[in-house]
């Protein structure tokens, strides 16, 4: 194991320990009765943002909502650990698993979006490396946001191609930073999602398509996550939040409200309408019925989390995995939302 990977592993472990320290020193506090804080991503357009901008959440929940944008799902975990955030919308499964494996008491309460085509790694065009000669990535410099879906996909793809990651110089970088460094020629490969991924593709090529990744078992989906204490103490409020989200998804999925919703979502995402439409065309927003099925919260998500944890453990990125992630999924609030 080379020095750069040791440094990468130490950085990830340090982040996990920081989260655990926050848990030990700062009790997770329930949301105040009159306000909650919700985390989300910019350049990650989703139907819920229409309800966000239109004030529908506040109207239906009867509380003020502070919306805070984050760069990574790992930062969302830390914010929930400190009690600064009560709900994280569209947190990637890998960062959720990293936090849960470290002892943070988080719960998945819905499937926010599935997006195999919108999370990937890109190789610099000058290298002329594709899936036929991917072994040539050994020894190269890679920008990867640690503990995220992109990190998990990177590890799985390198394993598939037989690339020795210990030979690589792996740098922890948030996707916007990685995209900028890649454009400047400072990285051989970079991984990310959303708007950052689109910018990465301007300077390189992917190794596997979304469909090819899914055949390898690389599912890519985000969840809405909450501290378990919040779900227990504010169950009705949480169900109302999920109901508004589900209604917004249904509005978008119907195809009848695009002209009304798209401009609002684009502006709130910090994107133009074409980029927003192109991005959302690669997204799938499962219905509540689908989310509660065996494919997702009925068992599939829990099984996938265990697989993610074992991949991270085998790669030395986390120290240990849970024996099961069954208790990390709480379908009750979503089930209650379905009856509202």
Buried (B, 14 or more C-beta within 10 A) or exposed (E): EBEBBEBBBEBBBEBBEEBBEBBEEEEBBBBEEEEBBBBBBBBBBBBBBBBBBEEBBBEBBEBEBEBBEBBBBBBBBBBBBBBBBBBBBBBBBBBBBBBBBBBBBBBBBBBBBBBBBBBBBBBBEEBEBEBEEBEBBBEBBBBBBBBBBBBBBBBBBBBBBEBEBBBBBBBBBBBBBBBBBBBEEBBBBBBBBBBBBBBBBEBBBBBBEBEBBBEEEBBBBBBBBBBBBBBBBBBEBBBBBBBBBBBBBBBBBEEEBBEEBBEBBBBBBBBEEEBBBBBBEBBBBBBBEBBBBEBBBBEBBBEBBBBBBEBBBEBBBBBEBBEEBEEBBBBBBBBBBBEE
